[in-house]
Amino acid sequence: MIYSWKKIVKHGLPLLTITIFIEVFAGQILLGKQELLLLLPIFLISIPVINSIGGNIGSVLGARLASGLHVGYVGLSLKDKEMHDNFLMSLLIGFITYLILAIVIYFIASFGDLVEDIALIEFVAIIVFTGVLLLLIVSLVSVLTALISFKRGLDPDDMVAPVVTTLSDVLGITFLFFIIGVVGI
Amino acid sequence: MYAKEMVKQSLPLFIFCGLGAIVAGSTLGIMTNLLRELPGLIVIVPAIIALRGNISTAFGSRLGSAYHLGVIDVDNLWNEELKQNILGSLILSFLVSIIIGVLAYVTSLLVGVYPDPIKLIVIVIIAGVVSGIILTLMTIVIIYLVFRRGYDPDNITGPALATFGDIVTMLCLFGSALFVEVVL
């Protein structure tokens, strides 16, 4: 037999525990801003969207680079052309994704009468700015994680996704409140 | 063109995942009363979504590897290997749920919010284990369908579980918080 529940628990627990510590920290940021979120639930709806898109696009970028590094068409350097192209494409695809989803969220929220205090253009601008800022950092970390783990002989496929999704959760929430503060709601 | 291909292949998938996340977010949006009545509940939201995502995608990718290794297939799915995987995932869900509950309680005390520790921990455990059972069953059904069509499970289980995982987890958290608020 290959699998045993004891092994699965023993291998899974350490990394999960570290992840959970960071995620509870993200949760505490939400608790600190709970009043704002309860007054403007449209941002409550947006949080899983911001975080999951950041994690998804970052992970896909990492997976593409990992395949490229394994096969050899991506070079082991931050100046690699292929790497730059992938990085910029992630930002572009992220920009389009956040733009479309922000509009969808706004219309869904308008059915629940949740948009009295905020205009469409203002909401979309906040989500897109948050998203692009998030992707800028997450894509950079994704590239660095892929490069460093590959250089050290670890498989980037195992490393990038957990690092990038956890980071997205914390930074997505942080940047959202930062941008809301800058716009001044 | 290279860039055009990338947009064409990945944009629909990201939009689809995003729509799933909107459903999960809307569940959070209708929980505003519960969030008010149960201080500290909001702290466990990112952690429980991450717990579910990590455990289910690992479960899915282990089943994918098991398929490639030939230890499970469409005629021999419900065997000891699969049972050990299910047991491992559920025990892991249970243990990590306890850690989330305790950690959310202790860190809330540090910032001057005083949740009911029993309620908070019970909510996480119920939500963590029930969503674990539902997603485990969903994974097995997905894997079964994927096998029958002869596709590679590695390409399907990841995105499918990531999308459904968020929704199922938030619904379970909503149900569990409602249940605990009424019963305890």
Interface residues (C-beta under 8 A of the other chain):
Chain A: M1 I2 Y3 S4 W5 K6 K7 I8 V9 G12 L13 L15 L16 T17 T19 I20 F21 E23 V24 F25 A26 G27 Q28 L30 L31 G32 Q34 L37 L38 P41 I42 L44 I45 S46 I47 P48 V49 N51 S52 I53 N56 I57 V60 D85 M89 L92 I93 I96 T97 I100 L101 V104 I105 I108 A109 G112 L114 A161 P162 T165 T166 D169 I173
Chain B: Y2 A3 M6 V7 S10 L11 F14 I15 C17 G18 L19 G20 A21 I22 A24 G25 S26 L28 G29 T32 L35 R36 P39 G40 I42 V43 I44 V45 P46 A47 I49 A50 L51 G53 N54 I55 T57 A58 R62 A66 L69 V71 E80 E81 Q84 N85 L87 G88 S89 I91 L92 L95 V96 I99 I100 L103 A104 T107 S108 V111 V113 A162 D166 M170
